[in-house]
Amino acid sequence: MVIQLNCVGRARPADLEAVLPALAEAAQAVALDHSRLAAVLDWVQYRRNFRAPVMVRPFGREPGGDGAGGRSGGPLAEIAIDVRRAREIPYDVLVRDIVDRLSKALGLIPDVHECVHLEDWVRPGKSVAWSFNRSYWRHLAAWDETFGRDYAAALPGGVSDGTNPDFWAERIETFMQTLDRLEQWSELPDEIHVLELGVGNGQQSQVWLEQFTRACAARGRDYLERVRYLIADYSPHVLARARERLAPYGELVDSMELDFRNPVHGLSHLRGRVLFAHTCNLYDNLPTDELMRVGDRAYEPLVRASITPAEIAELARVHGVAQDEIVPAVQRVLRHGPECFGEIAAGVRFWSDVWDAVHLEEIYDEIPAPGAMRVAPSIELHLDELLDELPEWTRVHASTVAVESFAQTLALLHGEGVLVAQDIFVTDIGQYAAFRGPGKVEGSIVNWVNGRVFQRVGERAGFRVRVEPFGHREGSNTVVLEARPRDAFSRFERARVLSARA
């Protein structure tokens, strides 16, 4: 059995004193080829998440099959344990839970307490979990009003690195150098297009504009009056709040509802015209698929959103909905909003409790021809290129939708433009030796993003992409990604060196 200690650095040795022996005892109790089993011991840092303390992920869709999609000798199952919660489970209960889940997942015994499923097996990016996420942003005003708090309060630490004035002063100083250079060459457009994707409450836009105003005043430039600052977001409530905050900037600021999965569709008029684009914590909120390599085989997890029978019974009791009507009620709320529940606040509370109860069952499905599958539709990058660098039993994000969004945004940039993205990027494959999501934040999803894929996609598209830690707050998980057209990057680097020498 392969055992991965992905909890190292968070769990104490004492936390494993019962978990490891329980795993060994459970494995001995099940008559299986242990060489075809794996165990991953995670530390799930998100207190609200989609995981049970103990999960078993079989390889193949059919219980009792040979694993690996029917190919002989492939892996049978992966046992996933969240040490943070499992350490609190009594030893005998933990052993029994592992044995039961392993036996049921592989069809050795029937599952007489099968969960209620909200969907069939699908790739993670197609899961109904993302329907919850999209609906949350569409109906954010109802959530904020029902619970009497700003959604931003749910951010880890209650702070966004996207509003740090020192960070933006530094980036805008570099941007000013680009504008000055274009002006000197008589190539600066009459309109300076700035694009912000995912605007939060508008504070990030405000800080950017404040720092840009100061920089223009310090240099005696008229660039501010030439700026056309476009804020784009999926949530009408978020846009309304941001417009209110930015009212002092008047006609310099415009807004647009936008599907981040396909930004070019709404922004085609800006193709090749955006001089500065930026995002903060956008990509970690977009659907993603995942992949893993075992030996010479490639696998992807499939998920199924489910609710346990006990939680179905509790939802029925608390909200006065018949148990067999829970799933149809969820579907109506996601499709039409919480008002279809009769009273908006009651609908939001039902929705919130369902969201807390939803977990994702998982199986592994073999990818028969990874070389034939693109990571993103508009980029010639295939899954086999990502798999080549994966160590054994390493599972990573493909960041499917986020990468496509990123690639389309690059197409909007001016030849001297720049995209600055702040997010929780994974910058090294070794970082996947720890739990990287997804987690639940309020009514939405947060997931880490595979920065290595972003770099590959950007380079294929003719951009130089660099990533660096966010250096303006101690302990921040934020990573800053900057993308420039490759030719512009070379000119930018030469100008930076000359400026430093001067």
N, C-alpha and C positions, 0 to 999 in steps of 0.2 A: 504494500500500500504506500502510495506517495502521500506524504503529509506536508502541507505548506503552512508555515506559521506566519500568516499575514497579520497577526496581532502583535508582533514584536515591536517594541517601542511604545506601546500603549498598555498592554497587559503586564502585570507583575508575574514573577514565577509562581507565586501562590495561587494566582487565578487559574493556572493550568494543572494544579495538583490533583484536581478531581476530573477535569475535562479529558485529559489524555488517557488516564486509566479507563474512564467510562467509554471512550472511543474504542480502545483495545478490547474491552470486554464485550461490547456490542458486536464488533466485527467477528469475534470468535463464536458468537451465538448464532451467526447466520452462515449457512452452508454455501459459501460463494468462493470463487477464486480471488483471494485477497490481492493478488498482483494486478487485478483489473479494476481495483477500487482506488479512489483518491479521497483525501480529506483536506479541506481548506478551513483553517481556523482564523476567522476574521475578528476585527473589532469594529463593529458598526457604530460610528460616532454619532450618527443622526438618531436622536431618540424617537423620532417619528420616521418610520421607514416601511419598506415593503417586505421585510424579511421576518420569518419565524426564527426563534432561537436555534432551531435545528431544521435543516432542509436536506433533502436528497434529490439530486438532479440526475436522472437516468440518461444514458446515451441511447437514443432511438425513441420512437414514438410509441412502440407497442410494449406494454408490460410483459416481462417474461421472455422478451426477445434476446438476441445474442449481443445486443449493444452495438454501438458504432454503425447504426443504420442497417444492421444485419450482417455486417462483414465480420467474419470469424477473427477472434483474437483481439478485438478492439476493447476499449475501456467499457466497463459496465455502468458505473455510477460515481458521482462525486458527492461526498457528504460535506455539507457546509454548516459550520457552527459559529454562531456569534458569541464569542467568549464573554463579552460584556454582560450578556443576559444569562448565558448558560452557566456561569459560575454561581448564580443564585439558585439554580435548580437542584433539588436534592439528588444525590448520586444515583440512587436506584431508579428514580423517575427519569433522569437523563439517559441512563442506559436503555431503559424500556422505550423511550421516545426515539432514540437512534435506531434500535432494532425494528420497531414498528414502521417507521418511515422508510427504512431501507427495504424491508420485506414487502411493504405495500407498493413502493415505487417500482420494484422489479417483478411484481405480480406473484410473489411467493405466497401471500395471503391476501384475501379481498379487503378493500377499503370500505368498511361498513359505515364510516362517518365522512363520506366524501363531501367536499366543499360545494357551495353554490358558485357556479362559474359565470362571470360576466362576458366571457368571450371564449372562442376556441384558441388553440395554440397559434400564436403569431410571433413575428419578429418584434423585439421590444419597441422599435420605432413606430409600429402600427398598433400598439396596445391601446385599449380603452383608457389606460392610465393617462395618456396624453390628451384624450378627450376631456377628462377631468381638468387637466392643466389648462387647456385652451378655454374651456368654459369659465374657469375661475377668473381669468383675465378679462373675459367679456363681461362678467357680472361682478367685478371687483367692488363697485360702489355698494352693492347689496351686502357683501361680506363685511366691508368696513363699517357700514351702518349697523348691521346686526350685532357685531362684536364690539363696537365702539372703540376701534383702534385702527391706526394707520398700518397698512400691510408692511410698510418699511420697518416697523418695529420687530418683525419676525426675522430680519436679517441677523446672521450670526454676529453677536457683539453689538447689534443695533446700529452699525455704521457701514457706509459704502465707500470704498476707496475711490470711486469715481467722482467724489466731491472734494478731493484733497486739493486745496489751492496751490500748494507748492509743486505738486506733480504737474498741474496744468500750466503754471507759470513757466516751468522748464520746457514743456512740449511746445507751448506757444512761442517761446523765444526762438526755437528752431524753425517753427512755421513762419515766423516773421522774416527770418533769413531767406527762406524760399520765396516769399512774396517780394522781398526787396530785389532778389536776383532776377525774378521774372519781370519786375518793373524796369529794372536796369536794361534788360534785353528787349523791352517793349513788347513782352509776351504775356503780361498779366491781363487776364480777361476783365471786362468791365464789371462783371458780377463774380464775386468770390463765393463759390458754393461750398457750404459746410453742411454735413449730414450727420445727424445723431440717430442711431438705431436703438430703440429701447430707452425711453426717457425717464423712467421712474417717476418721481414727483416733480421733476423739472429742476431740481437743485443742481444737478450736474451741468445742465445747459446754462444755468445762471452763473455758476462759477467759471465756466469756459468763457462766456461773454464778458464777465467782469475782468478776467485776466487779459483777454484780447483787447478790451477797451484801454486798460492801463498800458499795455505794450504799445498800442498805437499812439497814445498820448506821449509816452516817453520818447518815441522815435519821431514824433511829428508827422505821422502818416494819416491818410484819409481812408484807410482800408475798411474801417468799421462801417462807414456809410455805404460801402460797396458789398458788404456781406449779405448773403441770402442764406439764412440759417434754417434748415428744415429739420423738424423733429418728427420722427416716425415711430409709431407704436401700434401693437395689435389691439390694445385696450382703449376704448373711447373714454373711459373714466380717467385713466392715466393721462391721456392727451389733454383732457379738459383741465385737470389740475396743473399740468405743466404750462399750458397757455396762460392760465391765470397768474402763475408765478412770473412768467416772462412778459407780461403785459407792458412793462416799462420800455421794452425794446421795440414795441410797435410793429411796423411793417417789415422790420429786418427778419422777423421770425414767422415762419409758416409751419403748418402741421398737416400730417397725413396718416390715416389708418393704413397699416401695411401688414401683409402676410410675410413674416420674416423667412418663411420657407422658400419664397420665390420673390425676392426684393426687386429684381429687374422688371417684373411684370408691372409694378406700380411706379417704377422710377426710370423707365426707359428714356424719358426726356433728359435725364442727367447723365446718360452714358458718356464717359470720357470727359466729364465736366467738373467732377467733385474734387476740390483741392484738399479738403480735410474731412475724413470720415472717422467716427469713433463710436464705440460700444462699450458698455460695462455690464457684465453679468447677463448677457443676452444668450450666448452660445450654450451656457450651462442649463438653459431652460428650453432647449430644443430637442426633439426626439433623436434617439441614436440607437443603432444596432451595435452588436458586439461580436467578437470572434476570438477563437482560441485555437492553439495548435497542440496536438498530442501526437508525438511521433511524427510521421509524415502525413498525418491527416489533419484537415481543417474542420472546425466545428463552429456553429453559432448557437447561442442560447435562444430558445423560443420560450415565450412567457404566456401565462394565462391568469388574468385578474380574477381573484376568488375571494369569497368571504366564508368564514367557518360557520357551521350550523349554530353554534352558541352565539356568535355575533349577529346572525340573522334573527335569532329569537329575541335578542336584546334590542335590536333596531325596531322590530315589530312592537315590542312592549313599550318602548319609550315614545315612539312616534305614531302609534295607533294605526299601523299599516299591517295588513295580513302578510304572513311570511311569504306566501306565493306571489304577492304583489310587490315585494321589495325591488326585484330586478326591473320590472316594468316602470316602477316609480323612479328609479335611478335613471333609466333611459329617457323618461320624459323631462326630468330636471336638466339633464345634460343637453337635450335637444332644444328645449323651450325656455329654460331658466327657472329659478326657484319660485317664481310667481305661480307656476302651474301647480304647485303644491297646495294652493289655496291662499296662503298668506306668506309673504316674501320671507319674513324672519324665520318662520317655521320651516320653509323650504331650505333656507341656508343651513339651519341647524341639522336638519336631516342629512343634507348633502355633506356637511362637515363630519358628521358621525360615520356616514358611509365611507368617506375618504379615509378616516382613521382606521376603519376595519379592513380596507382593501389590502391584500397582499398579492404578491406575484409568485405563482408556482413556476418552476423552470424545468425544462428538459434540454438536452443537447442534440442538435440535428447536424449530420455531416454535410459539409459543403462539397459537393462532388467535383466542381470545376472552379476553384477560386480565381483562376486566371481569366475566366470569362465574365467576372462580375466587377463592375466599376464601383469605386467607393462613392463617387458623386457623378450624376448624369452628365455634367458639362465638363468633366475633367478626365483625361486619359490616365487614370491611376486605378490599378486593379488590386483586388484583395490579396493575391499571391505576393505582391510586393510588400505588403504590410506583414504578412505571415513569415516572410523570410527572416526577419530580425527578431521574431518572438522566441524567447526561451520556452522550454517544455512546460506545459500546463499553465501558461500565462494567458490570462483573459484580459482583453483590452477593448476600449471603445473604438468603433469605426467613426463615431461622431458624424453620422451620415447626413442628417439634415443641416447641421451646423456648418459642415464643410461645404455643402452646396450653397448655402446662404453666403458664406465667406467668399467663395469663388465668384458668385454673381456680384457681390459688392465690389470686388476688385475690378470688375469690368466697368464700374461707374467712375473709377478714378481718372483724373486728368494725368497727362504724362509726367507731371511733377507732383502728383497727389500722394497722400499718405493715409493709411488706415491704422488707427490705434485701437487695440482691443484689450480691455482689462477683463480677466476671467480666471477661473480656477483651472488653468491649463496643466496637464501632465506634460512635463518637458523631457522626461527620461523614462524608458520602459521599466526601469527598476522601481519607479514609484508605484507601479501596479502591484507591488508586493505589500499592499495595504488596501483597505476598502476604499473605493472611489465612487460610491454612489450606485444607484440613486437614493436620495433621501426626500422626505416631504418637508416643505416649508409652507406653513399656513395651508392654503388649498392648492399649492403648485408643487412642481418637481424641481429639484436641484441635482445636477449630475456633473461630474468632472468631464473635461474635454481633452481629447488626445491632441496635444500640441504638435506632436511629430507629424501627424497627418496634415495638419494645417500647413506646416513648413513644406512638405512635399507637394501639396496642391498649389501653394503659392509659387514655388519654384517652377512647376510645370507650366504655370500661366505666365511666366516671365517676370516674376517679382522676387525681390530679396526679402526674406522674412527672418526677423530675429526676435528672440524672446529673452526676457530678463525678469528677475523678481521685482516686485513692487517695493521700492526702497524708502517709502515715506511713512510707513507704519510698522513698528516692530511686531513680529508674530503674524503678519498678514499672509494668507494663502494666495493672494492675488498675484498673477503673472501678467506682465505687459507684453503683448505681441504687437510688433510694428511691421507693416508691409509697405514697400515702395517699389515702383517699376524698376527693374534691374538697371536700366540706363540712368534713371534719375537717382538711384541709390549711389552709383559711382560718382555722379556730379556732386551729390550731397556730401559724400565722404571727403572729396577733394576740397570742397568749400569749408567743411568743418576743420580740416587740417590747416588750411591757410588762415582761417580765423584764429585758431589756437596759436599759431606762430606769431600772428600779429599782436 
